[in-house]
């Protein structure tokens, strides 16, 4: 894997992309069911009723050339979900309680961070340093998965 150095410009571009996509999901996505709200509560989400889910056949990814290495480190053809603040992209055919609780935990992490920018600053640096699967925020989300 190529060593990734997260610059302020990359962080700014990623934050703008994530914010635009969160807005799209919040405007076009579906609210959680009552069972899903319960799962979100269980993994620590403070405001589960703000979450919206939007389905895609393939998770979208940023196309800016400066984000190429980060995109490749985080989003692949096997990516089933992506959380952007209170917006969650899911591949519908892959939806499961395990995937939902993982993504809900990322919502909790965004809430703890206080903003998309703050979350991404931590998350992207963790991925750059430890790799996607070993990034502490990914390990935390995985630890909160429920079957």
C-alpha positions, 0 to 999 in steps of 0.5 A, a space after each residue: 500500500 502506498 504511504 498516504 499523507 493527509 494534507 489540509 487540502 485533502 482534508 478540506 476536499 474530503 470534508 466538502 465532498 462528505 458534507 455535500 453527500 450527507 445533505 443529499 442523503 438527508 434530503 433523499 434517504 429514508 428514515 430508520 424503522 423503529 427497530 433500526 432506531 433501537 439498534 442505533 440507540 444500542 450502539 450509542 447514537 445520540 440522535 438516531 431519528 436524524 439518520 437517513 439511509 440511501 441505497 446505491 448499487 455501488 457506494 459513490 466515492 470522491 473523484 478528485 485526483 488528490 483524494 485518489 489514494 484515500 479513496 482506494 484505501 477506504 472505498 472498493 467494489 466490496 464496500 457495502 456502506 459509507 457513513 457521512 454524518 447522519 447520512 448512510 449510503 448502503 448497498 441494498 442487497 448487502 443490508 444486514 443488522 451487522 452492517 447497520 450497527 457498524 454504520 450506526 457506530 460511525 454516526 456515533 463517532 461523528 457525533 462525538 467528533 462534533 463535525 464532519 471535518 473533525 471526524 475526517 481529520 481523525 479517521 483519515 489520519 488513522 487510515 493513513 497510519 494504520 490501514 483501513 482494517 486496523 484504524 481505531 475508529 473502524 475497530 470500534 465500529 466492528 466491535 459494536 456490530 450485532 447479528 
